Amino acid sequence: MWMVCLSGGKDSYGHLAALLDLRWQGALSAELLVCNLDQGQPGFPKHVLPEYLETLGVPYRIVTEDTYSVVTEKVPEGQTYCSLCSRLRRGILYRVAREEGCDAVVLGHHRDDALETFMMNMMHGGRLAAMPPKLRNDQGDLHVLRPLIFCAEKDLQKWADLCQFPIIPCNLCGTQEGLQRAAMKDLLNRWEERKPGQRDVMFRALQNVRPSHLVDDRIWDFREV
């Protein structure tokens, strides 16, 4: 069974729609369980996702965990919430997947998410890493799947507009200033304006890695003559 994470954003609606279509075609044999994590954000419209999922007739689980209060309490003023929020959310989703007997967690990350993550890791984390389409978690008991990783965000936005998904905005971090991911998105946008197709080139680079041409001595002993 796959646990399909649904946040209420365009990307998660898009990957749920794609998976349901594959199920309808008979191209996907895995059973699907939709999961939404209600993080206790003020004004969160709790009725939207259950009502939408009822119309689809898919099994789902709504998990309520007040990570909002934890994040706003623990993160010092002037710092962004994303890192702690992401860790808390991931831990809860993994726990729920285990409780439900799922062997995979499916996320709606797309190509632009992968590029932004790569840029953040390189410029702020000091490492070369992005988002793979498939990986096994550190505990080794769950796969993390990203079926939209080859899709451009602009195409997902067009799809969401066409399908009129009931979008729920994230009010926790969307209005914060100084977000690293927003800065990387802006940088990529400016590159794309100057040279259309730059995102495609960069994403191809993530698929054409040559470790021997980097400087990681865990891969190659440069001291050996």
N, C-alpha and C positions, 0 to 999 in steps of 0.2 A: 504494500500500500504506500502511496505517495501522499505526503501532507503538503498541500498547495497553500502557500502563505498569501493572504489577501489583505492588503493594507487599506484599500480604498482609493489608491492612486491609479493613474492610467496604466502603468506598467504591470501591476499585479492583476488588474482586470484583463489586460491583454494576454498575459500568459495563461490565465484561467480559461479564457475563451479558446485559445489555441489548443490547450490540452483537452478540453471538452469536445472540440471538433475532431481531434485525433481519435478520441474514444468513440465518437459517433461513426467515424470511418472504419473502425476496427483496426487502426494502425497502432493503438496503444492498449496494452493489455492490463496495465497497472490500475488498481482501484484508486480512486481519488477521495481525499478528505480535505475540505477547505477549512483553513484555520485563520481567524482574525484575532489579533492581540489588541484588546482595548486597554490602552496605557493610562487611562484616567485623565486625559487632557481635558481641560475645561471646554465645555461647548461641543464635545464630540457627539455627533448625531448617532446614537446607538441603534436606531431603528433602520438605518439605511441598508447596511449589509445583510442583516437577517431577512429583510423584505426582498432584497434583490436575489439572494440565494434561494429563497423559497420559490421564486418564480422559475428558477433554473431546475429545481428539484434535485439538488446535489446535497449529499451529507456534509454537514459543517459543524464546527465547534467555535464558539466565541469564548475567549479566555480573557478574564479581567484581572489585570495586575497593575497597581498604581505605581508604575515606574516614573510617572510624571513628578510626583512629590519627591521621590528619591533623587532624581536628577536635579531638580531645581534646588533641593536642599544641599546636595553634596558638591555641586559644581560652583566654584568661587565666582563672584560677580566679575563680569568682563570676559569670562571664558565660555567656549561653546559647549553645547550639550551633546553633540553628535557621538563622540567616542564612548562615553559612559552609556548613553541611551542604546547604542548599537550592541554593546556587550550584554547589557541586561536583556534586551529583546532576543538576542541570539540564544542566550542560556535558557530563557523561558520556552522558546520555540523548540529547542532540542529536547527539553524535558517533556513537553506535550507530545512530540513525535514518538518518544519512547513509550509514554503512557498509552498511546493509541496503537502501538505495535507497528508503526511505520518504519520503513527501511530507507526512506529518502525524504528530504525536505526540499521543496521546489520554490525558488525565488525568482522574482521578476526583473533582475538586473539585465540591462541591455549594453550595447556596444559602448555608448558614451559613458555609462557608469564605469566600465572597465578601464577606459582611457583616463577618466578623472582619477580613479583609484591608482592607476599606474603613476600618474603625475604627482599625486600626493605622496605616495611611497618614495618616489625618487627625490622629490624636493624637500620633504619634511621628515621622512622615515629613514632615509639613507639606504634604501634597498630597491631592487628591481622586482616588482611583484604587481600583479593585477588581479583579475577575477577569472578563474578558469570555468569552462562550461560544466565541469564535473570534478568533484573532489571528495575525499573521505575525511570526515571530521577527525580531530585529534584523538578522540577516544576509539575511533575505528569501527563504530557501530552504525553510523549513518552516512549516506551519501548526500551531498549538497548539489543540486542540479540547477542550472541556469539556462533554460531552453531559449531565451530571447537574447543571448549574449552576442549573436551576430546581427541583431536588429538595431537600426538607428533610432534614436529617440524621436526624431522628427516624424518618422513613419508610424511609430506607436501613437504619437499625438494625433496624427491624421485618422488612425484607426479608432481611437477613443472618441474623437469628434463624430466620426461616422456612426459608431455604435451607440453614442450618447450614454456612455457609462456614467453612473451616479458618483462622480468624483468627490472624495473627501480629502480636503487639504490637510497637511500636517501643520498644526498651529504651534508645535513645540519649538522647532528650530527654524522654520521657514522665514521668520522675520528677524532672526539674529544677524548682527553684523559680524564681519570678520570670519565667515565660514571658509575653511580651506577648500572644500569641494566647490563652493560657489566661485571662488577665485580661480580654480582650475578650469571650471566651465567657461568662465569669461575669457581666460587665456586661450583655450581651444577655439572659442568662437571668433576671437580676433585673428588667430592663425587661419581659420577657415575662410574668413572674409578676404584676407590677403591672398590666399592660395586655395581656391575651392578644391575639395577632395582630400584635404590634408588629414582629416579624420580617417578616411579609408586607408591612406598610406600608413598612418601610425598603427591602425589596427592590424594591418598585414604584417607589420614589424613584430607584433606580439605573437604572430604565428610563424615567425621565421627567426627564432632565437639561436644564436651561435655562442654557447657558453665559453668555448675555447678562445673567443676573441674579446672576452671581458677580463676582469682583473681579480677574480675570486679565487684565492689560493686553496680553497676547499675543493675546487674542481680541478685545478691544474697547479702543480708544484712549479712555480716560476723560478725557484732557487735551484732546481735540478737542471744541470747542463746536459 
